[in-house]
Amino acid sequence: MPIHHFTPDDVHDSAEELRTALKDNGITLPSLGIDLPGFAGSYGVPLVALGNCNAATARQLTEVLRKAASR
């Protein structure tokens, strides 16, 4: 499978779409953003950094993902 080369705009848009989807489910990941070192590395695939969250947010995220998986 070939690796898609994302532009900074692609990665930013992906992070914002994820932020919106999480918000629609009542979840906020304050540290969600673009992993800037990913653009400088030799790997060539920029990353969206999900960041940290507290235990309550982790449980809420797990619940939302489980509900979505059961559909």
N, C-alpha and C positions, 0 to 999 in steps of 0.2 A: 504494500500500500504506500503510495507516494506521500511525502510530507507536504502539506499545504503551507506556503509561506505567508504568514499573516502580516499585514501592515500595522503600524501603531494604531491607526484608526479602527481596524478590524478588532484588535484586542480591546481597545477602549469601549467600542460598541458592545462587545460581548460582555464585558464587566458591567456596563450600565444595564443591559438587558437582564442579566442575572440579578443585579441589585433591585430592579423593578419587579421581577418575578418573586423574589424573596419578600419584598415589601408588600406585594399583593397577598402574601400569606402571613403577614404580620411579623416578619423576621427581618432583623437588621444585623448585618455584619459590618461593624464600624471600620474595620481594617480592609475591607474588600477593595481591591484596586489592581493596577497593573504592576507586575513584577519587573521593574525597570532593568535589573541586571540581566534578565532574560534576553533583552535586545542586544546586549553587548557580548553575550556568550557565543561560543562556537556552535552550540547545539542548533541554533537557528529557529527555534519555536518559542516565541514569547509566551509567557504564562500569565494567567489571571491569578493573583494572590488572594486567597479567600480570607486570610488573616485569622485573628483570634476571636473567640466568643466565649461567653460564660456557659456554665453547665445548663442553665435554663434554656438558653438559645440553642444549644446543641440538641437538647431533648426535643425542642419545638421543631427544629429542622429535621430531625429523625422522624418525628411523627408525620410531618408533611410528606416526606419522601416515601414513607411506608404506605400512606394513603394513595399517593400517586402510583406506586408500583402495583397496588392491588386492583387498579382499574382495568 
